[in-house]
Amino acid sequence: MEKQHTSSPTLVQLFKDEAWEDVESLLKNNVEDSKDIQPLSLHYAIAHGAPPKVVRAFLDHRPELCLLKNSKDNNRIPRHVACGNKRKGRSCNPNVLRMLLEVHPDGAAESDEDGMLPLHCVCLEEASTEAIQLLLQANPKAAETVDE
């Protein structure tokens, strides 16, 4: 049964409902005047398992969102978030990771407050070898980097 909203839902509510078609539509049709698109919207979308087409819609309209650090989550960038969170039942989607790296390849070399690179995150989360290869191609020195 499809969830019904009595008023216009916020992006956060759409993320929680996993209403990805609605998110994509909002981004494509109202991106310029939407007050819902906050600096960490891309982080939250990825954390809630947004499919690649939704991440692409964010990146097409607001590519700068992939550069922002979440101060409430160890200063992680969207690449860290995309690398998976098995505790929440979400594994790394290599297609999402690839898109983020295309927009901001240097993100593979950015560490969070704990000194963890996105490569460290995918290894901890036992992500696919494809995800590991993408990060190593973007930042070969990551294999030699020790987290703090």
C-alpha positions in Angstrom: 0.0 0.0 0.0 1.4 3.4 -1.0 2.0 5.9 1.8 -0.2 9.0 1.6 0.9 12.4 2.8 -1.7 15.0 3.9 0.6 17.9 3.2 3.6 18.4 1.1 6.3 16.1 2.6 9.8 17.3 3.4 12.8 15.7 1.8 13.7 14.1 5.1 10.2 12.4 5.3 10.5 11.3 1.7 13.9 9.7 2.6 12.5 7.9 5.6 9.6 6.7 3.4 12.1 5.7 0.7 9.8 7.6 -1.8 12.7 7.9 -4.3 10.5 8.8 -7.3 9.0 11.7 -5.3 12.5 12.8 -4.3 13.7 12.6 -7.9 10.7 14.5 -9.1 11.2 17.3 -6.5 14.8 17.7 -7.5 14.1 17.8 -11.2 11.1 20.1 -11.0 11.5 22.4 -8.0 15.2 22.4 -7.3 15.7 26.2 -7.6 12.9 27.1 -5.1 12.9 24.1 -2.9 13.7 25.1 0.7 14.0 21.4 1.6 17.4 21.0 -0.1 19.7 21.6 2.9 23.5 21.3 2.9 23.4 17.7 4.2 20.5 16.5 2.0 22.8 14.4 -0.1 24.4 12.8 3.0 20.9 11.9 4.3 19.7 10.6 1.0 22.7 8.3 0.7 22.4 7.2 4.3 18.8 6.2 3.6 19.8 4.1 0.6 18.9 6.4 -2.3 19.3 4.7 -5.6 21.8 5.9 -8.2 19.2 7.9 -10.2 18.3 10.0 -7.1 22.0 10.6 -6.3 22.5 11.6 -9.9 19.6 14.1 -9.7 21.3 15.7 -6.6 24.6 15.9 -8.3 23.2 17.3 -11.5 21.5 20.2 -9.6 23.7 20.7 -6.6 27.1 19.2 -7.2 28.6 21.2 -4.4 26.7 19.0 -1.9 29.3 16.2 -2.4 32.0 18.5 -0.9 30.3 19.2 2.4 31.3 17.6 5.7 28.8 16.6 8.3 30.1 18.0 11.6 27.7 15.8 13.5 29.2 12.6 11.9 32.9 12.9 12.3 33.2 15.5 9.5 32.4 12.8 6.9 31.7 13.6 3.3 29.2 11.8 1.2 31.8 9.3 0.0 32.2 8.1 3.6 28.5 7.7 3.8 28.2 5.9 0.5 30.9 3.4 1.5 28.3 1.6 3.5 26.7 1.2 6.9 26.2 -2.4 7.6 24.8 -1.6 11.1 21.9 0.0 9.2 21.7 -2.8 6.7 23.1 -0.7 3.9 26.1 -1.7 1.9 28.1 0.4 -0.5 26.5 0.9 -3.9 29.5 1.1 -6.4 27.4 3.1 -8.9 26.7 5.8 -6.3 30.3 5.8 -5.2 31.4 6.1 -8.9 29.1 9.1 -9.4 30.5 10.9 -6.3 34.1 10.2 -7.4 33.3 11.6 -10.9 32.1 14.8 -9.5 34.8 15.1 -6.8 37.7 12.6 -7.3 39.7 14.2 -4.5 37.1 13.0 -2.1 38.8 9.6 -2.1 41.7 11.2 -0.2 39.7 13.1 2.4 39.7 11.8 5.9 37.2 12.2 8.6 37.9 13.4 12.2 39.1 9.9 13.0 41.6 9.9 10.1 39.5 7.4 8.1 39.5 7.6 4.4 36.6 6.3 2.4 38.8 3.2 1.6 39.0 2.5 5.3 35.2 2.7 5.6 34.6 0.2 2.7 37.0 -2.2 4.2 35.4 -2.0 7.6 32.0 -2.5 6.0 33.3 -5.5 3.9 32.1 -3.7 0.8 32.5 -5.2 -2.7 35.9 -5.4 -4.4 34.5 -3.1 -7.1 34.0 -0.3 -4.5 37.6 -0.9 -3.2 39.0 -0.8 -6.7 37.1 2.5 -7.4 38.6 4.1 -4.4 42.1 2.8 -5.0 42.0 4.0 -8.6 41.0 7.5 -7.4 43.6 7.5 -4.5 46.3 4.8 -4.9 48.1 6.1 -1.8 45.1 5.2 0.4 46.4 1.7 0.6 49.4 3.0 2.5 47.5 5.4 4.7 46.9 4.4 8.4 43.9 5.8 10.1 44.2 7.5 13.4 
